[in-house]
Amino acid sequence: MGFLRNIYRSFPVQLFVMHIKYQQALLLVWVFLFMIILGIFGKKFGVPYLLLDPEYLGRVDFISFTLVGFGFGGFVMVWNITTYILNSYRFKFLATFDKPFAMYCINNSLIPLAFIVLYLIIVFNFQKNSEFHSTATALLAVSGFVNGFIILMVATALYFEFTNKNIKMFGLALGKGPKSRKRVILKKNLEWQDYLAGQDDIRVDFFITTKFGVRPVRSVLHYDDSMLNTVFKQHHANALFAELSTIFSLIALGLLIEFELFRIPSGASVLIFFSMLTALSGAFSFWMGQWRNLWLIILILVLNAASQYDFWGYQNRAYGLNYNGECVDYSFATLQKIGTKENMAADAQNTISILENWKTKTGEPRPKMVIVTVSGGGLSAAMYSMRVLQQADSLSGGKLLNHTAMMTGASGGTFATAYLRELYREKQKGQLSQYYDESYAYDVGADLLNPICFTIMVNDLFYPWQTFEENGNTFRKDRGYIMEEILSENTGNRLNKPLADFREAEATAEVPMMILTPTIVNDQRKLIIGSHSHSYLMKPYSRNSSMSGYDVDGVDFLRLFEKQDADQLRLSSALRMNATYPYILPNAALPTNPEIEVMDAGLRDNYGMETTLRFINVFQDWILENTSGVLVLQVGGYHTREIDPKNKESFLGKMVNPVSTLYSNWNHIQRYYQTFSLHQTDECLAGHIDWVRFVYEPSKDHEKASLSFHLTTREKQDICRELDTPKNIEAMNRVLGHFQGEGWAGAVYGVPNK
């Protein structure tokens, strides 16, 4: 029992107990970090990749892990500094050491060491199993993290070595000789039996020295309390400077977000942000003392109230749109005005002209009309959609895209269709030999998460001061801007063109029409975006004039913002709005009164089927007269899910179950509605419609890729192999059957390089 008692009374253990007792808020940051690397938090959305697979300059290597190690070292030091400021007075014996802060850090290493050991093990296994790196390469990555951590530790140690003073230095400074020094340090008229330790002092019997030995703690009763406190105050001033350096480093990085060299891995920026959060939390607790909780509530309320005003907050905008003029009145009356029968008829007639050109291009009297619809799901949906469409078009001898009249969908899947459509146009112009190479799928699947998260941490959480000009408007550079820039870079700058640049190509059927439908947050209507107006999609179609009173559930973008240069909107902005997942990307505010915001199309239609079926219903007569039917090719759609067993729920489980059940089943609710609508459309076309689904459904041996903007090497390879599953081979053969193609057995590779 004596041995266990000594362990419990040791400095490292008492520091750990003290953190649990007094510093719960600061410990939550560590809990959050452990949850990230263990995959407990955000695994579905790729959050662990921030720390397990950090990218820098497009590579995951020794340098990228060194930067993460540097960020972690900074976080550990700020955590040590903050807790030292808050709690050093509880351990007065520290002030008697030559290097008191170093002694504190060594003994405060239980949590950091546990994290480092666990992190290195997880990273090593992750790099071997998910990135397919050799043992030597995985060890190199691990050593990079250790290297960065050590560099930061040494740099910080040198800083405190030359700035911190111990009690002997203060004694020598205040007296000229040994006797004078003794009078300053020792208590006057000390009566040992009268000494009572402060009520906040924590008993410590043993500590670990700077040489990693174990020594008993000596009494400090013979030292003057004021002298001990003077030592701590001087240390606190030096520590404050180190903490302020962390905050200023984040601000400096925020000014350099456009320079790739300074876009450190998002894992490092997250750790630097946690450092700042820890420092601010500690400073707030130190200054406010026992009133900190009340002042925190007041501060939150004040900041919340201030954020409603323009001088404080800002709104992300859709780049290319004109915000300088008068705002559009967004009201039901306005929607009725742009959704008149005359406008709908004019837009429908324009679309029929496009369809006539499409029919002529196919060279067939009654061609098969193909409508491609893709689902959301981050870069996994983008990469999978790209590979499916590349393969289907290649195997059909180019007939698939030649017969495609329209493309639509949600979120990441539309990155692929927009990119493929541009490659297809370049091929038509003779600027590209082919667009089937797998490298194009890797282009659209390239990392977006690191630059987005980096920008959030160093820029958006403060205030995006930097601006840029476009179409006579000033926009702020935030994570939405960075996302568009990186997506454009990854795809050869093919997607940062205005909608107007695609109007002629769509009108002549050189490329398929593309309709994007982000969701208006204010009223859940669809914002229907295209290079041509599609007001006929603003409400359900009906032949019966008595049923013309259907609610307007969509808004034609070009007609609503006709005076705001709607056709100058960047395609990349339209794609971003179509894929705006909450918090990861900012909602785009549009120039209306009242102001409306838009976000991910998946909130309303994650599969693009609602738009597809409404389009078919509007043009059913033309389709029946001029085509041999419609092939709806859906990529990345839903699959049949096993029914979850009903387990006994806890009290908290019953509290959150109604909301969590709705969220987890939202896609299935959409599926049931759209299956019913598909049946009705099939009746309208007298059976001349075929619905072919390519489903991304990995085997039990392979984990499904996350719905994030980052994919691991394993995930990318699994996505490309997914075409070889029995269900997808069957789906491919159904597609080829519409073009009299030969049967396909899967595993078709070896297409020419770029």
Secondary structure, DSSP 8 states (H G I E B T S, - for coil): -HHHHHHHTBHHHHHHHHHHHH-HHHHHHHHHHHHHHTT-SSGGGTTTHHHHS--BTTB-SHHHHHHHHHHHHHHHHHHHHHHHHHHGGG-GGGGGSSSHHHHHHHHT-HHHHHHHHHHHHHHHHHHHHTS---HHHHHHHHHHHHHHHHHHHHHHHHHHHHH---HHHHHHHH-SSHHHHHHHHB-TT--GGG----TT-----EEE-TTS-EEE----TTB-HHHHHHHHHHHHHHHHHHHHHHHHHHHHHHTTTT-GGG---HHHHHHHHHHHHHHHHHHHHHHHGGGHHHHHHHHHHHHHHHTTSTTT---EE-TTS--SS--EE-SHHHHHHHT-HHHHHHHHHHHHHHHHHHHHHHT-SS--EEEEEE---HHHHHHHHHHHHHHHHHHTTTHHHHTEEEEEE-TTHHHHHHHHHHHHHHHHTTS-S-S--HHHHHHHTS--HHHHHHHIIIIITT----EEEETTEEEE-SHHHHHHHHHHHHTTT-S-SBGGGGHHHHHTTSS-EEEE--EETTT--EEEB-SS--GGGSS---S-GGGTT----EEEHHHHTGGGTGGGSBHHHHHHHHT--TTTS--EEESEES-EEEE-THHHHTTSHHHHHHHHHHTHHHHHHH-S-EEEEEES--------------HHHHHHHHHHHHHHTHHHHHHHHHHHHHHHHHHHTTT-EEEEEE-----TTS----SSS---HHHHHHHHHGGGSHHHHHHHHHHHHTTT-----S--------
